Amino acid sequence: MQEITYRTPKFFDELAAAKEKHVHVILIATKPDIIKQIPMYRELKKRKHLVLLGHTGQHYSENLSGGMLKEFGVEPDFNLNVRGAPYEVVSQIIGRLGFVFAEMKRLGKIVIPYVHGDTTTAMAASNAGFFHGFASVHVEAGIRTLTPAYHLSPLISQKAGTVDVEAWRTFLMDRNNWERGSLEPYPEQFNTRCSEAATGVHLAPVELDREFLLAEG
């Protein structure tokens, strides 16, 4: 896997020499990932766990990635350097991260991947772990969008050109007036649902996300 770059040329040798059996792999890919995952990375290091920072390369510009890493003062232990169309990025993440996980497994390590949110990386990285028998920790699990039940809307009964803003606000504040199953935003709604299937620990940020996860089994 020549496309993958490592912080040190002895990456796997150093990993093999580590006495810890469990390897916490914090995966980042986008600007929101970096913001949310770096505190997790630092906390695990503070607790003296064997933790690695892996970048897939989904966001690779200075604005969306490089500058953020400098601001946090961290450097990834490896970078998959994925590029291309969405379907190419997905296949590259699964293939390249799958290779990294396979090497770790060969060294007798148990990998704990940490993925975040609804990114393509969260979906593909969870799959890469699943095929090696490693369940992910999903940070911000259960993120779903809802669609207003427009057929129940008070706007339907309004005359053309008139809108009762207060009635519309009251309507939107009622949970009973929302329907599950939205496909928007795309492809994030697929990504977050797919990630859950390979997740062992779901970190739902709010009660609504917890309800979604329980309702989906």
C-alpha positions in Angstrom: 0.0 0.0 0.0 2.4 2.7 -1.3 -0.3 5.4 -1.1 -0.3 5.3 2.7 2.2 7.5 4.5 3.4 7.0 8.1 4.7 9.5 10.6 7.8 7.2 11.1 9.3 4.6 8.7 9.3 2.1 11.7 5.6 2.6 12.3 4.7 -1.1 12.5 7.9 -2.1 14.3 7.2 0.4 17.0 3.6 -0.8 17.3 4.9 -4.4 17.6 7.2 -3.4 20.4 4.4 -1.7 22.4 3.3 -3.9 25.3 -0.3 -2.8 25.1 -2.6 -5.2 23.3 -5.4 -2.8 22.6 -4.8 0.0 20.0 -7.2 2.9 20.1 -7.2 4.4 16.5 -8.8 7.8 16.4 -9.8 8.5 12.8 -10.1 12.0 11.3 -11.0 13.0 7.8 -12.9 16.4 7.8 -12.7 19.6 9.6 -15.5 18.6 12.0 -13.8 15.3 12.7 -10.6 17.1 13.7 -12.5 19.5 16.1 -14.5 16.6 17.7 -11.9 13.8 17.7 -8.7 15.5 18.9 -10.1 16.0 22.4 -10.8 12.3 22.5 -7.3 11.5 21.2 -5.8 13.7 23.9 -7.9 12.2 26.7 -6.9 8.7 25.7 -3.2 9.7 25.7 -3.7 11.3 29.0 -5.0 8.0 30.4 -1.9 6.3 29.1 -3.6 4.2 26.4 -1.9 3.1 23.2 -3.6 5.6 20.8 -2.9 6.4 17.2 -4.2 9.3 15.1 -5.2 8.2 11.6 -6.1 10.6 8.8 -8.0 9.3 5.7 -7.3 12.3 3.6 -11.0 13.0 2.8 -10.3 16.7 3.5 -6.7 17.5 2.5 -6.6 21.2 1.9 -4.8 23.6 4.2 -8.1 25.3 5.1 -10.1 22.2 5.9 -7.3 20.0 7.3 -3.7 21.2 7.5 -4.4 24.5 9.2 -6.7 22.7 11.8 -4.0 20.2 12.6 -1.5 22.9 13.1 -3.9 24.8 15.4 -4.4 21.7 17.5 -0.7 20.9 17.4 -1.0 17.3 16.3 0.4 15.2 13.5 -1.3 12.0 12.2 0.5 8.7 12.7 -0.7 7.6 9.3 -2.5 9.1 6.3 -4.4 7.0 3.8 -4.2 9.9 1.2 -7.5 9.0 -0.5 -8.6 11.0 -3.5 -11.2 10.9 -6.3 -14.9 10.6 -6.7 -17.1 9.6 -3.8 -17.2 5.9 -4.8 -13.4 5.9 -5.2 -12.9 7.5 -1.8 -15.1 4.8 -0.2 -13.3 1.9 -1.8 -9.9 3.4 -1.0 -10.7 3.9 2.7 -11.9 0.4 3.1 -9.0 -1.1 1.2 -6.2 1.0 2.7 -7.5 1.1 6.2 -8.3 -2.5 5.9 -4.6 -3.1 5.2 -3.5 -1.1 8.2 -5.9 -3.0 10.4 -4.8 -6.3 9.0 -1.1 -5.5 9.8 -2.1 -4.6 13.4 -4.1 -7.8 13.7 -1.1 -9.8 12.5 0.9 -8.2 15.3 -1.6 -9.6 17.8 -3.2 -6.2 18.4 -6.9 -5.6 19.1 -8.0 -2.5 17.2 -10.6 -0.1 18.5 -11.5 2.4 15.7 -13.1 5.7 16.7 -15.2 7.2 13.9 -17.2 10.5 14.0 -20.6 11.6 12.8 -22.0 11.1 9.4 -18.9 11.4 7.1 -17.9 9.1 4.3 -14.9 8.2 6.4 -17.1 7.1 9.3 -19.1 4.8 7.1 -16.0 3.3 5.2 -13.8 3.1 8.3 -16.5 1.2 10.2 -16.7 -1.2 7.4 -12.9 -1.7 7.3 -13.0 -2.5 11.0 -16.0 -4.8 10.7 -14.3 -7.1 8.2 -11.5 -7.7 10.7 -13.9 -8.2 13.6 -13.2 -4.9 15.2 -16.3 -3.0 16.4 -16.1 0.8 16.2 -16.8 3.5 18.7 -19.1 5.9 17.0 -18.8 9.5 18.3 -22.0 11.4 17.7 -23.9 8.3 16.8 -27.6 8.3 15.8 -27.5 11.6 13.9 -30.6 11.6 11.8 -32.6 14.2 9.9 -36.4 14.5 10.0 -39.0 15.6 7.5 -41.9 17.8 8.5 -45.3 16.1 7.9 -46.4 18.8 5.5 -49.8 17.2 4.9 -50.6 18.1 8.5 -49.3 21.6 8.2 -51.5 24.6 9.1 -50.0 26.3 6.0 -52.1 24.0 3.8 -55.2 25.7 5.0 -53.9 29.2 4.5 -55.0 31.3 1.6 -52.4 32.0 -1.1 -50.0 34.7 -0.1 -50.7 34.5 3.7 -48.6 32.7 6.3 -49.4 32.3 10.0 -45.9 32.3 11.2 -46.8 31.6 14.8 -49.0 28.6 13.8 -46.1 27.3 11.7 -43.7 27.6 14.6 -46.1 25.8 16.9 -46.4 23.1 14.3 -42.7 22.6 14.0 -42.2 22.5 17.8 -44.5 19.4 18.0 -42.5 16.1 17.7 -45.6 14.4 16.4 -45.5 16.5 13.3 -42.2 15.1 12.1 -41.5 11.9 10.1 -38.4 9.8 10.1 -36.6 8.5 7.0 -35.2 11.5 5.3 -32.5 10.9 2.7 -31.1 14.4 3.0 -28.4 15.4 3.4 -26.9 13.0 0.9 -24.8 10.9 1.3 -24.6 11.7 5.1 -27.9 10.0 5.9 -26.6 6.7 4.4 -23.2 7.1 6.0 -24.5 7.5 9.6 -26.9 4.6 9.3 -24.3 2.3 7.7 -21.8 3.2 10.4 -24.1 2.0 13.2 -24.2 -1.5 11.8 -20.5 -1.9 12.6 -20.5 0.0 15.9 -20.0 -1.6 19.3 -20.3 1.5 21.4 -22.7 4.2 20.3 -22.0 7.7 21.8 -25.3 9.5 21.2 -24.9 13.2 21.9 -28.5 14.0 22.7 -31.6 12.0 23.8 -33.2 12.3 20.4 -30.3 10.4 18.8 -30.5 7.8 21.5 -34.2 7.3 20.7 -33.4 6.9 17.0 -30.8 4.2 17.7 -33.2 2.2 20.0 -36.0 2.5 17.5 -33.7 1.1 14.8 -32.8 -1.8 16.9 
